[in-house]
Each structure stands twice: as C-alpha cells, then as structure tokens.
Amino acid sequence: MASSGDYTFAVSSASAKLSELAVGIGPFVVGPAVERKIGTSAFAEMAINATEWRSAEWGKAKGLYNDVFASVEEMDAALDTLAKKLASSNPEAMQMLKNVFWKGTDHWETLLYERAEMSGTLVLSEFTVNAINSFKQKA
C-alpha cells in the first residue's frame, strides 16, 4: 500500500484485516482512522470478522484504497505522478482541503488515548493473555 495524504494506492495482491478481536482486544487505536476512511459499516465488518482477509478489490470498493494496480511499478508510477501534481498545487489550497477532509477529528488527541487505555486494559485480561499464548504456541 502507498499513500499520498488521503489518497491511497494498493497492488492487486494486497489484503487487509483487523485481527485484534482474534486475540481478545479490539481495533480501538487504529479504528478511528480506518472508520474515517471506509465508514462505520465496513469498519464493523472488518473488526467483527477479525480472521478474514479482505482483498484489494474489497478495499477499493469500500474506500480503503482509491486505486489498485497490477504491479508495484505501476503503483509507484501513479504515486509519483500524483505527488508531482500535488507538489505543483497551491499549498494554501492544499492545507484548506486537508482541513476539510479531516473535519470532525479535532477530538482525536483525547480519543486515541481513551482507545489506547481500552486496549491496554484488555491486553492484561486473562482471555487475551491466553489467546496470545495460544498464538505463540502455534508459531
């Protein structure tokens, strides 16, 4: 996966999942960014079905990726082209556009601490310790 700000690229072989629930926690810290990108419904689908990998096509359909390419070289070329376009854009307009894209996230500084606390509490639970130890034994 490659990204230029809020525009995200992937190769067709890319896959994604949120596996936190499988070990007894939840995707609390990464959740706000993922949910912002793909919406609540798709985020819930990924978080609840924690062992299922999502294809690049699924990611594009849900807004996780804006473009999917057949090869890394094609993706890199597209990213380079986009970066050059953005670099030649009015910086003030780009900053204003970024502010529009990220509207409603000004509470994230406290939200991320709250979410980290949730994860920290759960990671110490007996359920999570047992789940992590089970994964270690499989490895």
N, C-alpha and C positions, 0 to 999 in steps of 0.2 A: 504494500500500500504506500502511496505517496500523497502528499498534501501540499497545497499552496493556499494557506489560510483556510477558508471554509469550503474550498473546492477539493474533493478527494478523488484520487485515481486508484485503481487496482488492476492487477492482471487477472485473466480469466481463471487461473488456478487458485486464486485467493479464496480463503474461507475464514469465517469468524464465528466465535461463540463466546458466551458469557458463562464460564464454568464455575463461578463462585458458589452457587447453590449446591453444586455436587459435593463440595467439601464443607458444607454446613454454615456458610456465610451467605452473603448476597452481594450483587454488584453495586454496592452503595456509593463508593467513591467515584468509580468510572461512570456510574449510572447517569448523573445529570448531563454529562457531555454526550453520551450515547443517546439518551432520550431526546435531547435537544435536536440531535441530527436526524433520528429516524422516527420520532414520535412515540407516544406512550404505548400504543398497541403493539408495535413491532418490538419495542424495548421489553415489554412484558412477555412477549413470545420468546425472545432470546433468554431472558432471565429465568423463566419458569422451565423451559426445555433446555436445561443447562448442559446436557451432554450432547446435544445435537449441533453439528457444524452447519453453518449457513454458507451457501455458495456465493460466489461473486455476483451472479445474476440476481440472487435474492437480495444481496446488499445494494445493488443498483436500484432494484425495484422499490426498496424501502427507503432509499435516500442516504444510505451509509456511504455509497460511492456515487460520484457523479458520472464517471466514465470507467469502463472496463476495457482493457486492451489485451490482445492476444499474446504479447510478449513484453518483457521488461524494457526492451529497447524502444518499442512503440510508446509505452507509457512514459519513459524518460524524455522522449522527443516531445510528446504532448505537454508534459510538465514544463519543459524548457520553453516551449512556445508560450504557454500561459504565463510563466514567470516574466518573460520579456514584455508581454502585453501589460501585465500589472506594474512592472517597473517603469513603463513609459506613461502610466496613468497619473493623474493629478493626485499627489499624496494626501492633500486635504480631503478630496472627494473619497479617496480610499478609506481614510480614517472615519469619515462620516458614515460610509457604507458599512464598515465594520461595526460601528456603534449601533446601526440599525439591525444588523444581523444578530448581535449579542444583546439586544434589548431584553430586559427581564432577567438578566443574570447577575445583577449587581449584588444580590444576596449570596452569591456562590462562596464568598470567602468564609462565611459562617456555616453555610450548608455543607461544604466539604469537610469541615472539622466535625460537624454533627454526624455526618455519614462515616467518617473515619472512626469515630467513637463507637458507632454501631458495629462496624466490622471488628474493631478491637475487642469489644465485649464478646462477640460471637466466637472469635478465634480462640478465646480462652475456655469456651464451653466444652464439656465432656464430649458432646456429639461431634464437634469439629475436630477436637484432638484425635478422637477415634477415627474419623474419616481421613484425616491427613496421615495418620499412622497406617491405615489400610492402603493408601496410595503408595506410601514408602515401601511397604512390603511387596507390592506388585512390581516395583521398579528393580 
